[in-house]
């Protein structure tokens, strides 16, 4: 069996939206792929600290996280690239000039920094665990590294702020998350580190932020519960995540030969 290099999105690909836990057959399949000699990695927009809280309990030690900015191989972090600092500073200054609240992620943790309460007033609290740190002297021009920027931009009002296009971002309810949206680039860098052929990559995804890694250079598999635009770009559409879609795709292509015993 030829070795393949698998990169899996997490949310609604490996996990059940109802429980936010990995689908049992999917967890078993990841390790069955490893037992068959394949390389298995996560590919996610989640920050490193948040990704390992998911992967450590299930024993997966290879990651392309932070939207492609962070690479982890065999549990060792090889790189975690911050945002381009001048672009990050310009985004913050634009937000300030337009009266938009923001918070900054300055390290690999759930802490975010703010100079006032404007972000909370405009966007409310983030739905995920977040530690808010108020620093009235916060100055973006003296901060050496910024990993993510969250700016309170109401949904549907993006066109009012053309500077938003300066960097990749994702809509997160009441705010925009400026981070790397480069899973494909992260996968390519990982494959170079592994000195492995790019055509042997296999990616699994379900949502808009997975479009960037659905590339004709390798095999792209969309979940049955995924968005239609992703399915249209996929080489193969499997069953829904909660209907053993990960396992069924791997059986279909012969990457595993046994079914989940649970």
WOPE-V525272 format. One record per residue. N is the residue number from 1. RES is the residue in one small letter. PSI is psi as a letter, one per 20 degrees, with the letter a starting at -180 (* if undefined). D_CENTER is the distance of its C-alpha to the mean C-alpha in Angstrom with 1 decimal. Layout:
# WOPE-V525272
n=N res=RES psi=PSI d_center=D_CENTER
n=N res=RES psi=PSI d_center=D_CENTER
This chain:
# WOPE-V525272
n=1 res=x psi=p d_center=29.4
n=2 res=x psi=p d_center=27.3
n=3 res=x psi=p d_center=24.3
n=4 res=x psi=r d_center=20.9
n=5 res=x psi=o d_center=17.5
n=6 res=x psi=p d_center=14.9
n=7 res=x psi=o d_center=11.1
n=8 res=x psi=p d_center=9.8
n=9 res=x psi=r d_center=7.0
n=10 res=x psi=f d_center=7.8
n=11 res=x psi=p d_center=8.9
n=12 res=x psi=j d_center=12.1
n=13 res=x psi=f d_center=11.7
n=14 res=x psi=h d_center=12.6
n=15 res=x psi=q d_center=13.6
n=16 res=x psi=p d_center=16.4
n=17 res=x psi=h d_center=15.9
n=18 res=x psi=h d_center=19.3
n=19 res=x psi=i d_center=18.9
n=20 res=x psi=j d_center=15.1
n=21 res=x psi=q d_center=16.2
n=22 res=x psi=p d_center=15.6
n=23 res=x psi=p d_center=18.2
n=24 res=x psi=g d_center=21.0
n=25 res=x psi=h d_center=21.6
n=26 res=x psi=g d_center=18.0
n=27 res=x psi=g d_center=18.2
n=28 res=x psi=g d_center=21.6
n=29 res=x psi=g d_center=20.5
n=30 res=x psi=g d_center=17.9
n=31 res=x psi=h d_center=20.9
n=32 res=x psi=h d_center=23.4
n=33 res=x psi=g d_center=21.5
n=34 res=x psi=g d_center=21.8
n=35 res=x psi=h d_center=25.4
n=36 res=x psi=j d_center=26.0
n=37 res=x psi=j d_center=25.0
n=38 res=x psi=r d_center=21.6
n=39 res=x psi=p d_center=18.6
n=40 res=x psi=p d_center=15.6
n=41 res=x psi=q d_center=12.1
n=42 res=x psi=q d_center=8.7
n=43 res=x psi=o d_center=6.0
n=44 res=x psi=q d_center=2.4
n=45 res=x psi=i d_center=1.5
n=46 res=x psi=q d_center=4.4
n=47 res=x psi=q d_center=7.4
n=48 res=x psi=g d_center=9.5
n=49 res=x psi=h d_center=12.1
n=50 res=x psi=h d_center=10.2
n=51 res=x psi=g d_center=8.6
n=52 res=x psi=h d_center=12.2
n=53 res=x psi=h d_center=13.7
n=54 res=x psi=g d_center=12.4
n=55 res=x psi=h d_center=13.0
n=56 res=x psi=g d_center=16.3
n=57 res=x psi=h d_center=18.2
n=58 res=x psi=j d_center=17.6
n=59 res=x psi=k d_center=18.3
n=60 res=x psi=p d_center=15.4
n=61 res=x psi=j d_center=15.6
n=62 res=x psi=p d_center=13.6
n=63 res=x psi=p d_center=10.0
n=64 res=x psi=o d_center=7.9
n=65 res=x psi=a d_center=5.5
n=66 res=x psi=k d_center=5.6
n=67 res=x psi=k d_center=4.5
n=68 res=x psi=i d_center=7.3
n=69 res=x psi=i d_center=9.6
n=70 res=x psi=p d_center=10.1
n=71 res=x psi=p d_center=11.8
n=72 res=x psi=p d_center=13.5
n=73 res=x psi=p d_center=16.3
n=74 res=x psi=k d_center=18.6
n=75 res=x psi=i d_center=17.4
n=76 res=x psi=p d_center=18.2
n=77 res=x psi=o d_center=15.9
n=78 res=x psi=h d_center=17.0
n=79 res=x psi=q d_center=15.4
n=80 res=x psi=n d_center=13.2
n=81 res=x psi=p d_center=14.0
n=82 res=x psi=r d_center=14.7
n=83 res=x psi=q d_center=15.0
n=84 res=x psi=o d_center=18.2
n=85 res=x psi=h d_center=20.6
n=86 res=x psi=h d_center=23.1
n=87 res=x psi=g d_center=20.7
n=88 res=x psi=g d_center=19.2
n=89 res=x psi=h d_center=22.8
n=90 res=x psi=g d_center=23.9
n=91 res=x psi=g d_center=21.2
n=92 res=x psi=g d_center=22.5
n=93 res=x psi=h d_center=26.1
n=94 res=x psi=g d_center=25.6
n=95 res=x psi=g d_center=24.2
n=96 res=x psi=g d_center=27.2
n=97 res=x psi=h d_center=29.6
n=98 res=x psi=j d_center=28.5
n=99 res=x psi=k d_center=28.7
n=100 res=x psi=p d_center=25.0
n=101 res=x psi=q d_center=23.8
n=102 res=x psi=q d_center=20.8
n=103 res=x psi=q d_center=19.3
n=104 res=x psi=p d_center=17.8
n=105 res=x psi=o d_center=15.5
n=106 res=x psi=i d_center=17.7
n=107 res=x psi=a d_center=16.7
n=108 res=x psi=m d_center=14.4
n=109 res=x psi=r d_center=15.4
n=110 res=x psi=j d_center=15.5
n=111 res=x psi=p d_center=18.2
n=112 res=x psi=q d_center=18.4
n=113 res=x psi=q d_center=21.5
n=114 res=x psi=q d_center=23.7
n=115 res=x psi=i d_center=27.1
n=116 res=x psi=a d_center=28.3
n=117 res=x psi=j d_center=27.4
n=118 res=x psi=g d_center=26.7
n=119 res=x psi=g d_center=23.0
n=120 res=x psi=h d_center=24.0
n=121 res=x psi=h d_center=26.9
n=122 res=x psi=h d_center=25.1
n=123 res=x psi=i d_center=21.8
n=124 res=x psi=a d_center=22.7
n=125 res=x psi=q d_center=20.8
n=126 res=x psi=q d_center=17.1
n=127 res=x psi=h d_center=16.7
n=128 res=x psi=r d_center=14.7
n=129 res=x psi=p d_center=16.8
n=130 res=x psi=p d_center=17.6
n=131 res=x psi=o d_center=20.5
n=132 res=x psi=p d_center=22.0
n=133 res=x psi=o d_center=24.3
n=134 res=x psi=p d_center=26.9
n=135 res=x psi=n d_center=28.3
n=136 res=x psi=i d_center=30.9
n=137 res=x psi=j d_center=31.2
n=138 res=x psi=p d_center=27.5
n=139 res=x psi=o d_center=27.8
n=140 res=x psi=h d_center=24.9
n=141 res=x psi=i d_center=27.4
n=142 res=x psi=i d_center=27.9
n=143 res=x psi=p d_center=24.4
n=144 res=x psi=h d_center=23.5
n=145 res=x psi=p d_center=19.7
n=146 res=x psi=p d_center=17.2
n=147 res=x psi=h d_center=13.5
n=148 res=x psi=q d_center=12.6
n=149 res=x psi=p d_center=15.1
n=150 res=x psi=p d_center=15.5
n=151 res=x psi=p d_center=18.4
n=152 res=x psi=n d_center=20.4
n=153 res=x psi=o d_center=20.9
n=154 res=x psi=q d_center=22.3
n=155 res=x psi=p d_center=21.0
n=156 res=x psi=i d_center=23.1
n=157 res=x psi=j d_center=24.3
n=158 res=x psi=h d_center=21.9
n=159 res=x psi=i d_center=24.8
n=160 res=x psi=i d_center=26.8
n=161 res=x psi=n d_center=24.8
n=162 res=x psi=h d_center=24.5
n=163 res=x psi=i d_center=23.1
n=164 res=x psi=h d_center=19.7
n=165 res=x psi=j d_center=19.2
n=166 res=x psi=h d_center=19.5
n=167 res=x psi=q d_center=15.8
n=168 res=x psi=q d_center=12.6
n=169 res=x psi=r d_center=11.6
n=170 res=x psi=q d_center=10.5
n=171 res=x psi=p d_center=13.1
n=172 res=x psi=m d_center=13.0
n=173 res=x psi=d d_center=16.5
n=174 res=x psi=j d_center=19.0
n=175 res=x psi=r d_center=17.0
n=176 res=x psi=p d_center=14.7
n=177 res=x psi=o d_center=11.7
n=178 res=x psi=o d_center=12.3
n=179 res=x psi=r d_center=9.6
n=180 res=x psi=p d_center=8.8
n=181 res=x psi=m d_center=7.9
n=182 res=x psi=l d_center=8.9
n=183 res=x psi=g d_center=7.3
n=184 res=x psi=g d_center=11.0
n=185 res=x psi=h d_center=12.4
n=186 res=x psi=g d_center=10.6
n=187 res=x psi=g d_center=11.9
n=188 res=x psi=g d_center=15.2
n=189 res=x psi=h d_center=15.6
n=190 res=x psi=g d_center=15.0
n=191 res=x psi=h d_center=17.6
n=192 res=x psi=h d_center=20.0
n=193 res=x psi=h d_center=19.9
n=194 res=x psi=i d_center=20.7
n=195 res=x psi=l d_center=23.3
n=196 res=x psi=q d_center=22.4
n=197 res=x psi=p d_center=23.0
n=198 res=x psi=h d_center=20.1
n=199 res=x psi=i d_center=21.7
n=200 res=x psi=j d_center=21.1
n=201 res=x psi=q d_center=17.3
n=202 res=x psi=p d_center=16.2
n=203 res=x psi=q d_center=12.8
n=204 res=x psi=p d_center=12.3
n=205 res=x psi=r d_center=10.5
n=206 res=x psi=i d_center=11.8
n=207 res=x psi=a d_center=10.6
n=208 res=x psi=h d_center=11.0
n=209 res=x psi=i d_center=7.6
n=210 res=x psi=i d_center=8.3
n=211 res=x psi=h d_center=11.6
n=212 res=x psi=h d_center=11.0
n=213 res=x psi=j d_center=10.8
n=214 res=x psi=n d_center=13.8
n=215 res=x psi=q d_center=16.4
n=216 res=x psi=i d_center=20.1
n=217 res=x psi=i d_center=20.3
n=218 res=x psi=a d_center=19.0
n=219 res=x psi=p d_center=18.7
n=220 res=x psi=p d_center=16.2
n=221 res=x psi=p d_center=16.5
n=222 res=x psi=q d_center=15.7
n=223 res=x psi=q d_center=16.1
n=224 res=x psi=h d_center=19.4
n=225 res=x psi=j d_center=17.8
n=226 res=x psi=r d_center=15.5
n=227 res=x psi=q d_center=16.4
n=228 res=x psi=h d_center=19.4
n=229 res=x psi=h d_center=18.2
n=230 res=x psi=g d_center=15.7
n=231 res=x psi=h d_center=18.6
n=232 res=x psi=h d_center=20.8
n=233 res=x psi=i d_center=18.9
n=234 res=x psi=q d_center=18.5
n=235 res=x psi=h d_center=21.0
n=236 res=x psi=p d_center=21.2
n=237 res=x psi=p d_center=20.5
n=238 res=x psi=a d_center=20.7
n=239 res=x psi=r d_center=21.6
n=240 res=x psi=q d_center=19.6
n=241 res=x psi=g d_center=17.3
n=242 res=x psi=i d_center=20.1
n=243 res=x psi=k d_center=22.7
n=244 res=x psi=k d_center=21.6
n=245 res=x psi=h d_center=19.8
n=246 res=x psi=g d_center=18.0
n=247 res=x psi=g d_center=21.4
n=248 res=x psi=h d_center=23.4
n=249 res=x psi=g d_center=21.5
n=250 res=x psi=h d_center=22.0
n=251 res=x psi=g d_center=25.6
n=252 res=x psi=g d_center=26.1
n=253 res=x psi=i d_center=25.3
n=254 res=x psi=j d_center=27.2
n=255 res=x psi=h d_center=24.4
n=256 res=x psi=q d_center=25.7
n=257 res=x psi=i d_center=29.2
n=258 res=x psi=q d_center=29.3
n=259 res=x psi=q d_center=28.1
n=260 res=x psi=p d_center=26.6
n=261 res=x psi=i d_center=29.7
n=262 res=x psi=* d_center=28.7
